[in-house]
Amino acid sequence: MKGKILIVDDQADVRQLLRLVLENENQITEADCGAALQKAFAQEQPDVVLLDVKLPDANGLDLLPLIKKRWPETEVIVLTGVPSEQEAVSWAVEATKRGSFNFLRKGAGFDSEKLVADVKNALERRQQTDETSLLRRALESMSGTASPVFQSAVMRELIRTVERIGPSDVAVLITGESGTGKEVVADLLHAFSPRSKSRFIKINCAALPRELIESELFGSVKGAFTGAHSDRDGLFRQAEGGTLLLDEISEMPVDTQSKLLRVLQDQEVRPVGGKASYKTNCRLVASTNRVPEEAIRDGKLREDLFYRISAISVHLPPLRERREDIMPLANAFLKRFAAQANRIIKGFTSDAAERLTGFEWPGNVRQLQNEVQRAVLLSEGDVVAATDLSITKAKVPGDDTPDTNFTLLEGVERNAITQMLRETGGNKLETAKRLGIGRQTLYNKIKAYGIEV
């Protein structure tokens, strides 16, 4: 996933290293101090900022709120070269409190693979923000004269459901494959509720280190653990009167799930290391890309917690099951990206539209968005032709199932999974182990690619 990355660091060798790690997939710009960062505010908004803590003219943590104010949708990953693990943990907590997406150590503790993964996750979050705006505009158009983005009956009914349950305080569980727009639905639930004027706090349970997630959720008192130099509010307190989204809740450690269940039952939160509890008043929304029953069976989600958070469940169907939405979405993306690129592109040729509507879209709306953005950048005419698209029809050798549309890379991936399943006699656990991927990831790909086991 490509994006615009701004590196803010005073050390030229560090900027060069970060550029080498990220440049192949992203558009990189640089700033060497706080003053240069403020000059960059006049330029195009980046998707992700890599921000050093110690700059010659500023403290990066002090600049973080300014970045979020000027570029609200930009995700910020804070970098530090502090040698002390204790100090790093303390700064990580403070960076998260001020709005950073994540916190990484550079120097001797630098992990390039983790950096790439964090940037990818930040870009996905950035795109989810775009999808939220798109869906909100779609909702507005449904009551006006404009052509609505969503034409499928299932999505119209889903939106009506969200409108009905939005004003209540009932807990909601949102399920669906990655890329379908679960966070978008969570945004709408908050927007339709009386809590919309209060804060909407979001946390990705898979992104936080295990040792920080409880203090992040419930808060902590001074001295509760190494690096806890002062009392800090948890997200439940920060979301007081508003809404709290626990994204990918099935990735939360099971022991933390039990403590979360107690909070939901008692409506009280006790900070880590604290002796007193305080009442909490926020609406809980949770999401997962796993099938809840499978997550419970695999020990990833507590059954009692599932029943507590799923008073109402909302399922987002994959894009391949609502093909009526493909072209309205594609046209909406086309309009936005053409404007960003300062180009006049009128639409898609009939061949391009046919290819888009016939594709299976294993990455769902997010993949469609990426495909349209790529086509806008590469097309030479005033319409997007089929040749401007990267998706092609690929028949996997030796597979007797009907032809399915895949990109070349997806065709190779599908072929590898199919072959490994044959070698393991259909053993999914062994297949996932040999391919070096998670079992749930394998399940998702088998479903997305229509592989019969």
N, C-alpha and C positions, 0 to 999 in steps of 0.2 A: 504494500500500500504506500503510495507516494504522497508527499506533502511538502509544505514550505516550513523549513526549520531555521530559527534564528539562534545562533550560538553567542552567548554573552560571557566572555571570559577574557581576562587580561593577559593570559599566557598564550603566546603565539603557537607554541608547540602543542598545547592542549587543544587549541582550536583546530590545528592541522590534523591531530589524531581523530578528533570527533568528525571532522569533515571526511577523512578517509573511511571511517566506519560507516557513515550514513550517506555519503554523496551519491553512490550508485542508484539509490532508490529515492532520493529527495533533492529538492532545490534548497541550497544552503546559502544563508547570509550570515555576516558576522558583526559583532560589536565588541570593542575591547574595554569598555568602561560604562559607568552609569550614564554619563553625558551622551555617549554614542547611542545608548539604548533609547534615551528620550528623543534623540533626533530620528530614530527609526519609527517612532510613533506616527510620523508623517508619511511613512511608506505603507505598502500593502501589508495587511494583517497576516502574520504567520499562523500556521496551524499549531506549532509547538515551539516553545522557547526553552533552551537549555541554559539555565541561569547559575552562574558561579556565586557562591556566598560572599567570598572576599574579593571585592573589586577595589581598585586604587582610590576611587572617589565615592564609594557607597557600599553599604551592606546589602547583599542580594536579597536577604529576607525583608529588608525595608522596601525594596523595589517591587517585591512580589505583589502586594496589594495594588500598587500603581499600575502594574501590567494588567491585572485582572479588571481594573476599572476602565482602562483605555481599550483593552482587547478582551472583552468578557468571555468570548468563545474560545480563546487561545488556551491551550493546556501548557502548564509550566512544570518542567522537571528540574529540580534543584540539584546542583553539583557541589561537592565540597571535597577538599583535600585534607581535612583534619585527620591526624594519625590516631586519635583516641576513639575507640569504639563507644565509650561512654558519652563523649561529646557528640559523636555522630548521631547516636540515638536521640539525644536531647534536641539537636538541630532538626532531625527528621520529624519529630513531634511538632516542633514549632512551625516548620515549613508546611506540614499538612494542615495545621490550624489556620495558616494564612492563605490557604487555597491552592497549594501545589498538587500536581497530579501524583508525583512520586519524588523520591530523594535517593540520589546515588553518590557513592564515593568514587573519586578519581585517584590518580596516583597509583600507589602500590595495590590498592584494593579495587582498581578499575576492572569491571567485567563488561567487555564489549558486547557479548551475547545478550546480557541483561539489558544493556542500553538499547540495543536494536529492538528487543521485545517490548520494552517500556515505551519506546517511541511509537511502535506499531499500535500498542494499546491506546496510547494518547491520541493517535490519529483516528482510531476507531471511535473514541469518545467524541472527538471533534466532529466527526461525520454524523454521529447520533444527534448532536446539537442541531446540525443542519436539517436532519430529517424531522426533528421536532418542529422547526419553523415551517417546513413544508406541510406537515400534517395540520398544523394550526391554520395555515392559509387554505388548506383543503376544506377544513371544517367551516371556515368563513364563507367559502364559495358555495358550499352546499345549501346555504340559506339565501344566496344571492342569485345573480343572473349568470355568473361565470360558469364555465364547464368544470365540474368537480374532478379532483384528482382521482378519487376512488369511485369506481363505477360498479364494482362487484357487490352483490347482495350481502355476502358475508362480512365485508368491511363496513358497509353501511349499517348493518345490524350491530357490529362490534362498537361502532362509534355511538350509536344510540344507547347501547348498554353503558358505555363510559359516561355519557351525559346523565343517565339515570342514577348511577351509583356514585358519581363524582361528589355530589353535595353531602353524602353521608360520611360517617367516620369509620365505616366497616373496613377491616383489613382486606387487602386484595392481593392475590397471587397472579402474576402475569407469566404465562409460559409461551414458548415458541422457539424456533431455531434461531441461531445467531444471524443477525442482520435483518430480522423481520420488523424491528422497531419497538421492542418492549419498553425501552426507556421513553420513547415518544408517547406511548400510552400512559406511562406513569406521569409524564409532564401534564398530559391532558386531565388526568384524575385530579391533580393538584390545582390546575387552572379552573376546573369546574366546581371546586369545593369552596366553602366559606373561608378556608384557611389560605386562599390564594395570595392574600396580602402579606402573609407570614413567610418564613423561609422554607425553601424546599432543599433539603440536604440529601446528597447522594453518596453512597459508598459502594465500591466494587469489592465484594468480599474476597475475590480471588487475587486482588492486587496488593492487599496489605499483608505484611509479614505476620506470621502466627503470633509472635510475641508482642505485637502492637495492636492487634485488632480489638482486644477487650478494652484497653485504655482509650482507643479511638471511639469505641461505641459508648462506653459507660463513663469515661473520664477517669482521672486518677488523682491521688493526693501526693503532696511532696514526700519524697523518700519511699514511695511504693515500690519502685524498682530502679535499677541503675539508669541514671539519666533523668529521672523525674525530679528536677530541681525546683519545681513549683507545682501548685495545684493547676489542673486544667480541666476544662469542661469537655464532656464527651458529646457525641453527635446527637444523642437523645436530648440533651439540654440545649444544644444549639438549634435543634428543630422544634423547640417548645412553641406550641401553638400552630405549628406548620405540619409539614409532611416529611417523613424519612423513608428513602428508598434503599433497600438492601438488595443490590444487584448481584446476581449469581449466588443466591443464598445457600445453595447446595454445596458451594465451595468453602463455606464457613466451617472451621473446626467443630467437630461434634460436641466437645465439651463446652465450647462457647455457645453452641445452639441451646444447650440445657440452661445456661444462664440467661440467654435471651428469652427463653420460654417463661422463666420465673418473672422477668421484667414485664412481659406482656400480661401475665396472669395477675400480678400484684399492682401493675401500673406504678411501680417504684424502681428506681435505679440506685445502686450503690456503687460509687466510684471504686476503682481498683485500689486496695489498701485503705479504704475508708471504713469508718465504723457506723456512719449514719447514712440513711437512704433519703432520697427526695422524690416527691411525686413527679410524674412525667405526663405530659399531655401533648402527644403528637400522633398523627395518623401514620400507620405502617403500611407500606407497599413493598412487596418482595417480587423478585423475578428470577427465573432460571431457564437455561436452554436445555436442561435435562427433562426427561419425562419423569414427573414426580414419583410415580409408582416404582420406576426403575431405580431412582435415586434412593428411595427408602429401602428397597431390596438390597442395594449395593452398600448400604450403611453410610451413604453420603448425606442423607437428610433424615432427621428424627421424625418418626411418624406423628408423635404428639405435637411437635412444632408445626408440622404440615397442616394438621387440622386447625391449629390456632391461627395460622396466617392465611388460610384459604377459605375464609368465610364466603368469599366470592372469588371465583377463578375466571380469568379472561385469557383465552388462547388466541394467539396470533397465527393464522395459517401461513404456510410458506407461499412465496410468490407464484410458484408453479401451480398452486391450487386455486389461484384467483387471477387468471390471465387477462381478464378484462381490465385490470389495473395497470398492466405493463405499459401500454402506450400512453395513457394519461400521465403516469409517473415519468416515463421517458421524456415526454414533451415538457413537463415541468422542470426536470433536470436540465434539459437542453436549453431552455429559456434562461435559466440561472447561470449556467456555465458559459453560454455564449456572451451574456452581458459582462461577466467577469473577464472574459478574454477580449472584450471589445470587438466582437465579431457579429455579423448579421448572418444567422443561419435559420432558414425558414422552417425546417422540419426534417423528416426522414423520407427516403424513397420507399416505394412499396416493397421492394426486395429487402431493404433494411428493416422495415416494420415487420415483415414476415419472419425474418430471422430472429428479431427480438422477441416476438410473441411465441415463437416455437421453441425457444431455449428453455432449459430446465431451471436455471438460476439457483444452483446449490448455495450460493452466498446471499440469495434473496435480494431485498431492496438495496442493501449496501453494495452488492456486486453490480446491480443495474446502474446505480449512481456512478460507480467507478468506470463502467463501460462507456456511459454517455460522456463523462468528462474526458476520457481518453479520445473518443471520437471527435469531440469538439476541437481538441488540440491538434489532431492529425488530419482532419478533413480539409480539402482544398477548395471545395465549392461552397455554394450557399445552401446546400442540403447535405445531410449525412447519408452516404451510400452504404450498401452492404459491404463493400470493400474497405470501408473505414472502420468496420467493427472487427474485434479480435475473436469473437465467438464464431466457431465453425462447426460443421457437422462431422463427427468422427465416429466411425464404426470400430469397436474394439475387436481385434482379431480373435477368432475362436469363440466369440460370444454369440449365441443364437437369439438373444433378446432383440426386440425391435430397435431400429436406429434411434439414438438419443443425441441431442445437441450438447457438445462439450467444447471447451477451448482445448487447444492442443495439450496444454499442461494437465488439464483435468482428465483428458483421455489417457495420458500416460499414468496418472495417479490411479484412475479406475482400473486400468489394466493390471497395475502392480497389486492392488488390493485383491482383484479377482484371482490372480495367479497364486498369491499367498494363501488365500482361502482354500484353493484346490490342494496346495501342498500340505496344509494342516487339517485337511478333511473337514473344513467348515468350522474349526475351533476358533471362535472369535477372540478369546483371551490370548491364545498362542499367536494368532495372526497379529493382534495389536502389539504384542511383545516383540515379535520379529521385525515389524515395521517401525518400531520405536515411537509409537503414538499411544495415547490413552484409549481405553476401551470405549468411553463415551464418544470420543472423536471418531473412532472406527464405526460405531453404530450410526452416527450422524452421516458419515460419508457413504455407508452402505445404502442408507435410505435416500440420500440426495442423488446418488448415481444409479439408483434402481437396480442394485446388484442382488440377484437371487442367491441365497445361501442354501 
